[in-house]
């Protein structure tokens, strides 16, 4: 083999990333049930497939590490050995190293070899010690195969999963593949194919070329990193379905979504003109265009939808690693992983959710002996759930730990000078809980590599707000804490309620609007220097949009109030008038307004004017 094409390199990187993402969860499941032969088989095949592809591409560091894991797992499969905690620790550490190696390969850099002590940790001899300079596993074979044969073998691997076994790889077939996947093959044939791949790199093969930038993130020079967010590819159901799928550059999808956004703006403009011109033929044409645009918009959005499970799959490994480092016992429950979101949102949610999971184990769940003393099970429970709620998706991170002491948060905020004593005294329980989102806030007495530096939760809230979502906290001392996140299904097009204050029009996210009501000015009351509206069940705080904008007040016989949801609370926004509902395309804020609280973006509305999209949470906080 004289070299490897970038297309083949990119295919390997994508498929290897998917295998690594699955292996983290599969290893945790196997550790909890070591006698599960089906899971053991799936883990073995994962490492074996990685070794085969890496051997073909002459990635020696990956071959060496995968071979060490494969030998131990193979012995366990054959009933010749039993896996112990050290082996599972080594396997989980190896995933971090394999991820670092894959990142290096994606950038065309020679990956660093795993440390000899990690290789030695896979030894079946319990007394095995680290052997410096352990010999590398050589990837060589008497015969070589060309690129077409390699792609045909990849196709066979795609179609070779036995019933009940995890697929060897779950990505669409390479676009250049010339061989169709065969019928199911048995284990011996499957492993023969892998071994052929493993030995396909002839001595002296050329180094792996740099993969296209879209395939993976650039390498990191530091310690093995955690898995970064990536643009995932559609799962391949099996060889028989290969002809019905196609791999598309995500940048093309993004361009199509942007074009759909421009069509929506044009449609809105035509709908506005229709009411003004009052022409029957134009009315029918615009109605047909409206239906077709809505259907096209829905179809294009579905092409970018991905299951939240793409993010959830990394959490069994994250939870296990954090729990072991803190000497805690944690059971992770994941619900609703099949719930779908826009691809960009799936990627953007990864870091906030990782932080919440780590935070729940570190701050929330108590050590086993403390839980036992309190009459709880030794193992804490962490629940990660997702479900669709109309145009939004709700994601919940819940633990059954010690809960959050609201009074302690209040005292800590005063102590750190984040709030003056008078303002702190006025806070309710829910407002105290939200103090954890203040920059620099932390109740940890000791700084660790997991938490205690006062950074993180404010970044989580900022990131969720950037996605057009909201986050709220519910907690009960001794019972646990629950973080609730709501994000829109897509970031491209947002259903809004248009309101007016003065001459300008503003857009409010429709998902945050509860109702629109009218009230006489004389019915308003005042509390703590702010207007309120006394309703039968509760008192509704009010914010005058004109006053917030520093516009001159006007006298009205009847006030128009838009009731908005903010976490578990609500408030009313006084506006001049409500113009109605409209789907808008979110555009970045004008440069002069970036960073100002209360604004989330800008858009063009049906009459051609620019309207600013208001950030409900920022609006209330700055009002």
Secondary structure as UniProt FT lines:
FT   HELIX           6..32
FT   TURN            34..35
FT   HELIX           37..56
FT   TURN            57..58
FT   HELIX           60..77
FT   TURN            78..79
FT   HELIX           85..106
FT   TURN            107..108
FT   HELIX           116..121
FT   TURN            126..127
FT   TURN            132..133
FT   HELIX           147..158
FT   TURN            163..164
FT   TURN            175..176
FT   HELIX           187..198
FT   TURN            203..204
FT   TURN            213..214
FT   HELIX           239..244
FT   HELIX           250..277
FT   HELIX           280..303
FT   STRAND          305..307
FT   HELIX           309..312
FT   TURN            313..314
FT   HELIX           315..325
FT   TURN            326..327
FT   STRAND          330..335
FT   TURN            337..338
FT   STRAND          340..342
FT   HELIX           343..359
FT   HELIX           360..364
FT   HELIX           368..373
FT   TURN            374..375
FT   STRAND          380..389
FT   TURN            390..391
FT   STRAND          392..399
FT   HELIX           406..415
FT   TURN            416..417
FT   HELIX           421..425
FT   HELIX           429..433
FT   HELIX           434..437
FT   TURN            439..440
FT   HELIX           457..466
FT   TURN            467..468
FT   STRAND          470..476
FT   TURN            477..479
FT   STRAND          480..488
FT   STRAND          493..501
FT   TURN            502..503
FT   STRAND          504..509
FT   HELIX           510..512
FT   STRAND          513..519
FT   HELIX           521..523
FT   STRAND          524..527
FT   TURN            528..529
FT   STRAND          530..534
FT   STRAND          539..544
FT   HELIX           545..548
FT   TURN            549..550
FT   STRAND          559..566
FT   TURN            567..568
FT   STRAND          569..575
FT   STRAND          577..585
FT   HELIX           591..593
FT   TURN            594..595
FT   TURN            597..598
FT   STRAND          599..604
FT   TURN            606..607
FT   STRAND          610..614
FT   HELIX           616..622
//
